[in-house]
């Protein structure tokens, strides 16, 4: 180990190299003004001492230069190599008062290394080290100061570069290039933030939030749809059952069948758009103790009437249409004939005889089921039963031609349309119901289903279509009749009701889609769920069952 810093060949070699960290100007004139001779590597290499760009402030020396300066000073005093100081703790002291120039304690006059006298920088004095009273050590910026005494002793400094006791700032990369700090102070350069990970985390958080909000919204929607009536009643949000006065407009026809009472008439008024809710008219009769003798026939009313105004119109003979018959969609031949008789004043037996031979009207079928087009008709006073039936059949042919149905497919399309008319609650769903029928009739799906399984066909064949409920009895589902699609493959042997224009067109032009199941989950609103697999269908059926449990009088 070299006896002194100047005996170190590497120190001498590096002393001859320019200091890359030192970007300050070197000026020999500044050194002359300080009155100090060049020290260390500067003298050896012929370089002038480094000075600060500030007015008269002395730039700090590097560690090598400090060592060389201390060694040179020791040799001048005859003290030999500077002793190595034992490890001590550096204590932060306030800046000592700077002596005037020329005083014995001024480094510029005594030849002490100028780097230990830096105005404005906190000084650190080695406690217990073998140094003199003037051995004040200065920290350069945030880096750990390497203290040197007059004798070159280097006490250990325990305070970190960012320690609050030293009152220093955090070292920066700029300090490294200016020489005021080293890589020991700065440490490793922090890696750049992973922006991709932050973006992925942000999207995941957003997805979780949306999933939670979606689940809440779905739950609220389900509860509202299923228990809307009960919620409204509980919260006092019930909507008025009746239209307000002054809203009546247009004209509609309502048919009263012999034997009709308040409940079925109330439903007919609602379906025609006369009253706001199915029970409005019936509730009005109960609340006011009304029990009028209703006359069968067709009556002309207006849309959006109050229940009181509707009752008054039904009891007014002037509103009864003479020789007028009205058939609504979905009725059977058996239901239609009494309405025709009441509207025209002809005996019902005449109509029963008139429909006995379908071929008399150009229909090649065993029955006129599906061929009596639903509409409102007004006939001449001398019309016959055969003339009335011919008018209805001709209107059906007109609808088939409008839907571009080939003549050889008329019976098939009417059969499909009659099922659509009975199964779909709203015209908007008819094309979807038609697609379900077509998908189930597809030979590729026969292995899965084998049967069409439409409740309306089982109800028609068993004779319970008009019992006032939407569901089928087990007896009807198991009865072996030619219309029951739970027992027989393919379509039933013929139509099961009289379809209207929309149903006929839907049978000919089904919507595009993969649906294989559907179920109406709310009989009041007609909301229908279409699904592609049995699991989803069963969930929709459970939803319908819950609605029926909450609405026991809704006709489930």
C-alpha positions as CSV (number, residue, x, y, z in Angstrom):
1,X,0.0,0.0,0.0
2,X,1.5,3.4,-0.9
3,X,2.8,5.4,2.0
4,X,1.1,8.6,0.8
5,X,-1.5,9.6,-1.9
6,X,1.3,11.0,-4.1
7,X,3.0,7.5,-4.1
8,X,0.0,5.9,-5.7
9,X,0.9,5.5,-9.4
10,X,-2.8,5.3,-10.4
11,X,-3.5,8.5,-8.5
12,X,-0.6,10.2,-10.4
13,X,-1.9,8.8,-13.7
14,X,-5.5,9.9,-13.1
15,X,-4.2,13.3,-11.9
16,X,-2.9,13.9,-15.4
17,X,-6.3,13.3,-17.0
18,X,-8.9,16.1,-17.3
19,X,-11.8,16.0,-14.9
20,X,-14.9,15.3,-17.1
21,X,-17.2,16.4,-14.3
22,X,-15.6,19.8,-14.0
23,X,-17.4,22.2,-16.4
24,X,-16.2,25.3,-14.7
25,X,-13.7,27.7,-16.3
26,X,-10.2,27.5,-14.9
27,X,-8.5,30.8,-14.4
28,X,-5.0,31.4,-13.2
29,X,-5.8,35.0,-12.3
30,X,-8.4,33.9,-9.8
31,X,-5.9,31.7,-8.1
32,X,-3.5,34.6,-7.9
33,X,-6.2,36.7,-6.3
34,X,-6.7,34.0,-3.6
35,X,-3.1,34.0,-2.8
36,X,-2.8,30.2,-2.8
37,X,-0.4,28.1,-4.9
38,X,-1.7,25.4,-7.2
39,X,-2.2,22.1,-5.5
40,X,-2.3,18.4,-6.3
41,X,-2.9,17.3,-9.8
42,X,-3.3,20.9,-11.0
43,X,0.3,21.7,-10.3
44,X,1.5,18.4,-11.7
45,X,-0.4,18.7,-14.9
46,X,0.1,22.3,-15.5
47,X,-3.6,23.1,-15.2
48,X,-4.8,26.2,-13.3
49,X,-7.0,25.7,-10.2
50,X,-10.7,25.4,-10.7
51,X,-12.8,28.4,-9.6
52,X,-16.5,29.0,-9.5
53,X,-18.3,31.1,-12.0
54,X,-19.7,33.2,-9.1
55,X,-17.9,36.3,-8.0
56,X,-14.9,35.1,-6.0
57,X,-16.5,31.8,-4.8
58,X,-14.1,28.8,-4.8
59,X,-15.1,25.7,-6.7
60,X,-15.0,22.4,-4.8
61,X,-12.0,20.0,-5.4
62,X,-12.4,16.4,-6.3
63,X,-11.5,13.8,-3.7
64,X,-8.2,13.0,-5.5
65,X,-7.3,16.7,-5.5
66,X,-8.2,17.0,-1.9
67,X,-6.0,14.1,-1.0
68,X,-3.1,15.5,-2.9
69,X,-3.6,18.9,-1.3
70,X,-3.6,17.4,2.2
71,X,-0.5,15.3,1.4
72,X,1.4,18.3,-0.1
73,X,0.5,20.4,3.0
74,X,1.7,17.6,5.3
75,X,5.0,17.4,3.4
76,X,5.5,21.1,3.7
77,X,5.0,20.9,7.5
78,X,7.3,17.8,7.6
79,X,4.5,15.6,9.0
80,X,4.8,12.8,6.4
81,X,1.8,11.0,5.1
82,X,-1.5,11.9,6.6
83,X,-2.6,9.5,9.3
84,X,-5.7,7.5,8.7
85,X,-8.4,8.7,11.1
86,X,-10.4,6.2,13.1
87,X,-14.1,6.0,12.2
88,X,-16.0,8.7,13.9
89,X,-19.4,10.3,13.7
90,X,-19.8,13.6,11.9
91,X,-21.9,16.1,13.7
92,X,-23.7,18.9,11.8
93,X,-22.7,22.3,13.0
94,X,-24.0,25.7,11.8
95,X,-21.8,27.6,9.4
96,X,-18.9,29.3,11.2
97,X,-18.4,33.0,10.6
98,X,-16.2,33.5,7.6
99,X,-12.9,35.2,8.7
100,X,-11.8,38.3,6.8
101,X,-9.3,37.9,4.1
102,X,-5.8,37.8,5.4
103,X,-6.7,36.5,8.9
104,X,-4.8,33.4,10.2
105,X,-8.0,31.3,10.0
106,X,-8.8,32.3,6.4
107,X,-7.9,29.3,4.2
108,X,-6.8,31.7,1.5
109,X,-4.0,33.0,3.8
110,X,-3.0,29.8,5.5
111,X,-2.9,27.6,2.4
112,X,-5.6,25.3,3.6
113,X,-7.6,23.5,0.8
114,X,-10.0,26.0,-0.5
115,X,-12.7,23.4,-0.9
116,X,-13.4,23.4,2.8
117,X,-14.5,27.0,2.9
118,X,-17.7,27.2,0.9
119,X,-20.1,30.0,2.0
120,X,-23.7,29.0,2.4
121,X,-23.0,25.2,2.9
122,X,-23.6,23.6,6.3
123,X,-20.3,22.5,7.9
124,X,-19.6,19.1,9.5
125,X,-16.9,18.7,12.1
126,X,-15.4,15.3,12.9
127,X,-15.9,14.5,16.5
128,X,-13.0,12.6,18.2
129,X,-10.8,12.6,15.0
130,X,-7.2,13.6,15.2
131,X,-7.8,17.0,13.6
132,X,-7.4,20.6,14.5
133,X,-10.0,23.1,15.5
134,X,-10.2,24.4,12.0
135,X,-11.1,21.1,10.5
136,X,-14.6,22.1,9.3
137,X,-16.1,19.8,6.7
138,X,-18.5,20.9,4.1
139,X,-21.2,18.9,2.4
140,X,-21.5,19.6,-1.3
141,X,-25.2,19.5,-2.1
142,X,-27.1,16.3,-1.2
143,X,-24.1,13.9,-1.6
144,X,-22.5,12.5,1.5
145,X,-19.5,14.7,2.1
146,X,-16.1,13.1,2.4
147,X,-14.4,15.2,5.1
148,X,-10.8,15.9,5.1
149,X,-8.8,17.6,7.9
150,X,-5.6,19.5,7.7
151,X,-3.8,16.2,8.1
152,X,-5.9,14.4,5.5
153,X,-7.9,12.3,8.0
154,X,-11.2,11.2,6.6
155,X,-13.8,10.5,9.4
156,X,-16.9,8.5,8.3
157,X,-20.1,10.5,7.9
158,X,-23.2,8.6,8.9
159,X,-25.8,11.1,7.8
160,X,-27.3,10.2,4.4
161,X,-27.5,12.5,1.5
162,X,-31.1,13.2,2.1
163,X,-31.0,13.2,5.9
164,X,-33.0,16.0,7.5
165,X,-30.2,16.6,10.0
166,X,-28.0,17.8,7.2
167,X,-30.6,20.1,5.7
168,X,-29.7,18.9,2.2
169,X,-31.7,18.3,-0.9
170,X,-32.2,15.1,-2.9
171,X,-29.3,14.5,-5.3
172,X,-30.1,14.8,-9.0
173,X,-28.5,13.5,-12.2
174,X,-27.3,17.1,-12.8
175,X,-25.2,17.0,-9.6
176,X,-23.4,14.0,-11.0
177,X,-22.2,15.9,-14.1
178,X,-21.3,19.0,-12.2
179,X,-19.1,17.1,-9.8
180,X,-21.1,18.0,-6.6
181,X,-22.4,14.4,-6.2
182,X,-21.4,10.8,-7.2
183,X,-23.3,7.7,-8.3
184,X,-23.2,6.6,-4.6
185,X,-25.4,9.5,-3.8
186,X,-27.8,9.1,-6.7
187,X,-28.2,5.4,-6.6
188,X,-29.7,3.4,-9.5
189,X,-31.7,5.3,-12.0
190,X,-35.4,4.5,-11.3
191,X,-37.0,2.6,-14.1
192,X,-39.7,4.4,-16.2
193,X,-43.3,3.7,-15.1
194,X,-45.0,0.8,-16.8
195,X,-47.7,2.6,-18.7
196,X,-49.0,-0.5,-20.3
197,X,-49.6,-2.2,-16.9
198,X,-51.3,1.0,-15.7
199,X,-53.6,1.0,-18.7
200,X,-54.4,-2.7,-18.3
201,X,-55.2,-2.1,-14.6
202,X,-57.4,0.8,-15.5
203,X,-59.4,-1.2,-18.0
204,X,-59.8,-4.1,-15.5
205,X,-61.1,-1.6,-12.8
206,X,-63.5,-0.1,-15.3
207,X,-64.7,-3.6,-16.3
208,X,-65.4,-4.5,-12.7
209,X,-67.3,-1.3,-12.2
210,X,-69.4,-1.8,-15.3
211,X,-70.1,-5.4,-14.3
212,X,-71.3,-4.4,-10.9
213,X,-73.4,-1.6,-12.3
214,X,-74.8,-3.9,-15.0
215,X,-75.7,-6.5,-12.4
216,X,-77.5,-4.0,-10.3
217,X,-79.4,-2.6,-13.3
218,X,-80.4,-6.1,-14.4
219,X,-81.6,-6.9,-10.9
220,X,-83.6,-3.7,-10.6
221,X,-85.1,-4.3,-14.0
222,X,-86.1,-7.8,-13.2
223,X,-87.7,-6.8,-9.9
224,X,-89.6,-3.9,-11.5
225,X,-90.9,-6.0,-14.4
226,X,-92.0,-8.9,-12.2
227,X,-93.5,-6.9,-9.3
228,X,-94.3,-3.6,-10.9
229,X,-98.0,-3.6,-9.8
230,X,-97.1,-4.5,-6.2
231,X,-94.3,-1.9,-6.0
232,X,-96.6,0.8,-7.4
233,X,-99.2,-0.1,-4.9
234,X,-96.8,-0.2,-2.0
235,X,-95.1,3.1,-2.9
236,X,-98.3,4.9,-3.9
237,X,-97.2,5.2,-7.5
238,X,-100.2,3.6,-9.1
239,X,-101.1,5.1,-12.4
240,X,-104.7,6.1,-13.1
241,X,-106.8,3.2,-14.3
242,X,-108.9,5.4,-16.6
243,X,-108.2,7.9,-19.3
244,X,-108.9,11.6,-18.5
245,X,-111.9,13.3,-19.8
246,X,-111.5,15.1,-23.2
247,X,-109.0,12.5,-24.6
248,X,-111.6,10.6,-26.7
249,X,-110.7,10.4,-30.4
250,X,-111.4,8.5,-33.6
251,X,-113.9,5.6,-33.7
252,X,-113.7,1.9,-33.0
253,X,-116.2,-1.0,-33.0
254,X,-116.8,-3.2,-30.0
255,X,-118.9,-6.4,-30.2
256,X,-121.0,-7.6,-27.3
257,X,-121.9,-11.3,-27.5
258,X,-125.0,-12.7,-26.0
259,X,-124.5,-13.5,-22.3
260,X,-121.5,-11.1,-21.9
261,X,-121.2,-9.5,-18.5
262,X,-119.0,-6.7,-17.1
263,X,-115.7,-8.6,-17.0
264,X,-115.5,-9.8,-20.7
265,X,-116.9,-6.5,-21.9
266,X,-114.2,-4.7,-19.9
267,X,-111.6,-6.8,-21.6
268,X,-113.1,-6.1,-25.1
269,X,-113.1,-2.4,-24.5
270,X,-109.4,-2.5,-23.4
271,X,-108.4,-4.5,-26.5
272,X,-110.2,-2.1,-28.8
273,X,-108.3,0.9,-27.2
274,X,-111.4,2.4,-25.6
275,X,-110.3,2.1,-21.9
276,X,-106.8,2.4,-20.4
277,X,-106.6,-0.9,-18.5
278,X,-108.3,-4.3,-18.7
279,X,-110.1,-3.8,-15.4
280,X,-111.0,-0.1,-15.7
281,X,-114.6,-0.6,-17.0
282,X,-115.3,-3.6,-14.7
283,X,-114.0,-1.7,-11.6
284,X,-116.2,1.3,-12.5
285,X,-119.3,-0.9,-12.6
286,X,-118.4,-2.5,-9.2
287,X,-117.6,0.8,-7.5
288,X,-120.8,2.5,-8.7
289,X,-123.1,-0.5,-8.3
290,X,-124.0,-0.6,-12.0
291,X,-125.5,-3.8,-13.5
292,X,-127.1,-2.7,-16.8
293,X,-128.7,-5.1,-19.4
294,X,-126.2,-5.2,-22.2
295,X,-127.6,-5.8,-25.7
296,X,-125.6,-8.1,-28.1
297,X,-124.4,-6.4,-31.3
298,X,-121.7,-4.1,-32.7
299,X,-121.3,-0.7,-31.1
300,X,-119.4,2.3,-32.4
301,X,-117.3,4.0,-29.7
302,X,-114.2,6.2,-29.6
303,X,-110.7,5.5,-28.4
304,X,-109.4,6.7,-25.0
305,X,-112.8,7.1,-23.4
306,X,-113.5,7.2,-19.7
307,X,-115.3,4.2,-18.3
308,X,-118.3,6.3,-17.6
309,X,-118.5,7.6,-21.2
310,X,-118.0,4.0,-22.5
311,X,-120.9,2.7,-20.5
312,X,-123.1,5.5,-21.7
313,X,-122.2,4.8,-25.3
314,X,-122.9,1.0,-25.0
315,X,-126.4,1.8,-23.6
316,X,-127.3,4.2,-26.4
317,X,-129.2,2.4,-29.2
318,X,-128.0,5.0,-31.6
319,X,-124.5,3.6,-31.4
320,X,-125.6,0.0,-32.2
321,X,-124.6,-0.8,-35.8
322,X,-127.3,-2.5,-37.8
323,X,-126.4,-5.4,-40.1
324,X,-122.8,-5.1,-38.9
325,X,-120.7,-8.0,-37.6
326,X,-117.2,-7.8,-36.2
327,X,-114.8,-10.7,-35.9
328,X,-111.5,-10.2,-34.0
329,X,-108.3,-12.0,-34.7
330,X,-107.8,-15.5,-33.2
331,X,-111.4,-16.6,-33.0
332,X,-112.5,-20.0,-34.2
333,X,-115.4,-20.8,-36.6
334,X,-117.4,-21.9,-33.6
335,X,-116.9,-18.5,-31.9
336,X,-117.5,-16.5,-35.1
337,X,-120.9,-17.8,-36.2
338,X,-122.9,-16.4,-33.2
339,X,-121.3,-13.0,-33.8
340,X,-122.3,-13.1,-37.5
341,X,-125.8,-14.1,-36.5
342,X,-126.2,-11.3,-34.0
343,X,-124.8,-8.7,-36.4
344,X,-127.0,-9.6,-39.3
345,X,-130.0,-10.7,-37.5
346,X,-129.9,-14.1,-39.2
347,X,-130.4,-17.4,-37.3
348,X,-127.2,-19.0,-36.2
349,X,-128.4,-22.3,-37.7
350,X,-128.2,-20.6,-41.2
351,X,-124.5,-19.9,-40.7
352,X,-123.8,-23.4,-39.4
353,X,-125.4,-24.9,-42.5
354,X,-123.5,-22.4,-44.7
355,X,-120.0,-23.5,-43.4
356,X,-120.7,-27.2,-43.8
357,X,-119.3,-27.4,-47.3
358,X,-115.9,-25.5,-47.7
359,X,-115.7,-26.4,-51.4
360,X,-118.7,-24.2,-52.1
361,X,-116.3,-21.3,-51.5
362,X,-113.4,-22.7,-53.4
363,X,-111.6,-24.0,-50.3
364,X,-110.1,-27.5,-50.6
365,X,-110.1,-28.4,-47.0
366,X,-112.3,-30.2,-44.5
367,X,-113.1,-27.1,-42.6
368,X,-113.3,-23.3,-43.0
369,X,-111.2,-22.9,-39.9
370,X,-108.8,-20.1,-40.6
371,X,-110.7,-18.8,-43.6
372,X,-113.2,-16.5,-41.9
373,X,-111.1,-13.3,-42.0
374,X,-111.3,-11.1,-38.9
375,X,-112.7,-7.6,-39.6
376,X,-115.7,-5.4,-39.1
377,X,-118.4,-5.9,-41.8
378,X,-121.6,-4.1,-42.7
379,X,-124.0,-6.0,-44.9
380,X,-127.1,-5.2,-46.8
381,X,-130.4,-5.9,-45.1
382,X,-131.2,-8.7,-47.5
383,X,-127.9,-10.5,-47.1
384,X,-127.9,-14.3,-46.7
385,X,-125.7,-16.5,-44.5
386,X,-123.9,-17.9,-47.6
387,X,-123.3,-14.4,-48.8
388,X,-121.7,-13.4,-45.5
389,X,-119.4,-16.4,-45.5
390,X,-118.3,-15.8,-49.1
391,X,-117.4,-12.2,-48.2
392,X,-115.2,-13.4,-45.3
393,X,-113.5,-16.1,-47.4
394,X,-112.8,-13.6,-50.3
395,X,-111.2,-11.3,-47.8
396,X,-108.9,-14.1,-46.6
397,X,-107.8,-14.8,-50.2
398,X,-107.0,-11.1,-50.6
399,X,-104.7,-11.2,-47.6
400,X,-103.0,-14.3,-48.9
401,X,-102.3,-12.7,-52.3
402,X,-101.0,-9.6,-50.6
403,X,-98.4,-11.8,-48.8
404,X,-97.5,-13.5,-52.1
405,X,-98.6,-16.9,-50.9
406,X,-98.7,-19.5,-53.7
407,X,-102.1,-21.0,-54.2
408,X,-100.9,-24.5,-53.4
409,X,-99.5,-23.3,-50.0
410,X,-102.5,-21.4,-48.8
411,X,-103.7,-24.0,-46.3
412,X,-100.1,-24.5,-45.0
413,X,-99.5,-20.7,-44.5
414,X,-102.9,-20.3,-42.9
415,X,-102.1,-23.1,-40.5
416,X,-98.8,-21.5,-39.5
417,X,-100.4,-18.1,-39.3
418,X,-103.2,-19.3,-37.1
419,X,-100.6,-20.6,-34.6
420,X,-98.7,-17.3,-34.7
421,X,-102.0,-15.5,-34.1
422,X,-102.6,-17.5,-31.0
423,X,-99.1,-17.6,-29.6
424,X,-97.8,-14.0,-30.1
425,X,-99.1,-11.3,-27.8
426,X,-98.1,-8.4,-30.0
427,X,-97.7,-8.0,-33.8
428,X,-94.1,-7.0,-33.3
429,X,-93.3,-10.5,-32.1
430,X,-95.1,-12.4,-34.8
431,X,-92.2,-12.7,-37.2
432,X,-90.0,-14.0,-34.4
433,X,-92.6,-16.6,-33.5
434,X,-92.8,-17.6,-37.2
435,X,-89.0,-18.1,-37.2
436,X,-89.2,-20.3,-34.1
437,X,-91.8,-22.5,-35.9
438,X,-89.6,-22.7,-39.0
439,X,-86.5,-23.5,-37.0
440,X,-88.3,-26.3,-35.2
441,X,-89.7,-27.7,-38.5
442,X,-86.2,-27.7,-40.0
443,X,-85.1,-31.3,-40.6
444,X,-81.7,-30.6,-39.0
445,X,-83.5,-29.9,-35.7
446,X,-85.9,-32.8,-35.8
447,X,-83.4,-35.0,-33.9
448,X,-83.4,-32.5,-31.1
449,X,-87.1,-31.7,-30.9
450,X,-89.0,-34.1,-33.1
451,X,-92.1,-32.2,-32.2
452,X,-93.3,-28.6,-32.7
453,X,-94.8,-28.5,-29.2
454,X,-97.1,-25.4,-29.4
455,X,-99.5,-25.2,-26.5
456,X,-102.2,-23.5,-28.6
457,X,-102.5,-26.6,-30.8
458,X,-102.9,-28.9,-27.8
459,X,-105.5,-26.6,-26.3
460,X,-107.4,-26.4,-29.6
461,X,-107.5,-30.2,-30.1
462,X,-108.6,-30.8,-26.5
463,X,-111.2,-28.0,-26.5
464,X,-109.8,-25.8,-23.8
465,X,-108.6,-22.9,-25.9
466,X,-111.2,-20.6,-24.4
467,X,-111.2,-21.6,-20.8
468,X,-109.6,-18.2,-19.8
469,X,-106.1,-19.5,-19.1
470,X,-102.8,-19.3,-21.0
471,X,-101.3,-22.6,-19.8
472,X,-102.3,-26.0,-21.0
473,X,-103.5,-28.8,-18.8
474,X,-101.6,-32.1,-18.7
475,X,-104.6,-33.8,-20.2
476,X,-104.5,-31.5,-23.2
477,X,-100.8,-32.0,-23.7
478,X,-101.2,-35.8,-23.7
479,X,-104.4,-36.0,-25.7
480,X,-103.9,-37.9,-29.0
481,X,-105.7,-35.7,-31.5
482,X,-104.5,-34.6,-35.0
483,X,-103.9,-31.0,-33.9
484,X,-101.8,-31.7,-30.8
485,X,-98.1,-30.9,-31.8
486,X,-97.0,-32.4,-28.4
487,X,-98.0,-35.8,-29.8
488,X,-97.8,-35.6,-33.6
489,X,-94.8,-34.4,-35.7
490,X,-94.9,-31.4,-38.0
491,X,-97.8,-29.0,-38.3
492,X,-101.4,-29.8,-37.1
493,X,-103.9,-31.0,-39.7
494,X,-105.2,-27.5,-40.3
495,X,-105.5,-24.0,-38.9
496,X,-106.6,-23.5,-35.3
497,X,-108.0,-19.9,-35.5
498,X,-108.6,-17.1,-38.0
499,X,-105.4,-15.1,-38.5
500,X,-105.2,-11.5,-39.6
501,X,-103.0,-9.7,-42.2
502,X,-99.9,-9.4,-40.0
503,X,-99.9,-13.0,-38.9
504,X,-100.3,-14.2,-42.5
505,X,-97.5,-12.0,-43.7
506,X,-95.3,-13.2,-40.8
507,X,-95.9,-16.9,-41.7
508,X,-94.7,-16.2,-45.2
509,X,-91.8,-13.9,-44.2
510,X,-90.3,-14.9,-40.9
511,X,-87.6,-12.9,-39.2
512,X,-84.0,-14.0,-39.4
513,X,-82.7,-15.5,-36.2
514,X,-81.5,-18.7,-34.3
515,X,-84.4,-18.8,-31.8
516,X,-85.8,-22.2,-30.8
517,X,-87.9,-21.2,-27.7
518,X,-90.1,-18.4,-26.5
519,X,-92.3,-17.7,-23.6
520,X,-94.4,-14.7,-22.5
521,X,-93.2,-13.7,-19.1
522,X,-95.7,-10.9,-18.4
523,X,-99.3,-11.4,-19.6
524,X,-100.2,-7.8,-18.9
525,X,-97.5,-6.2,-20.9
526,X,-97.0,-9.1,-23.4
527,X,-93.2,-9.2,-22.8
528,X,-91.9,-12.3,-24.6
529,X,-88.4,-13.8,-24.2
530,X,-86.9,-15.6,-27.2
531,X,-84.0,-18.0,-26.5
532,X,-81.7,-20.4,-28.4
533,X,-81.2,-23.1,-25.8
534,X,-83.2,-25.0,-23.2
535,X,-81.3,-23.6,-20.2
536,X,-82.1,-20.0,-21.0
537,X,-85.7,-21.0,-21.9
538,X,-86.1,-22.7,-18.5
539,X,-84.9,-19.5,-16.8
540,X,-87.5,-17.5,-18.7
541,X,-90.2,-20.1,-17.8
542,X,-89.2,-19.6,-14.1
543,X,-89.6,-15.9,-14.6
544,X,-93.1,-16.4,-16.0
545,X,-94.0,-18.7,-13.1
546,X,-92.8,-16.0,-10.6
547,X,-94.9,-13.4,-12.3
548,X,-98.0,-15.7,-12.3
549,X,-97.5,-16.3,-8.5
550,X,-97.4,-12.5,-8.0
551,X,-100.5,-12.0,-10.3
552,X,-102.8,-14.9,-9.5
553,X,-105.8,-13.3,-11.3
554,X,-104.0,-12.5,-14.5
555,X,-105.1,-15.6,-16.5
556,X,-102.0,-17.8,-16.2
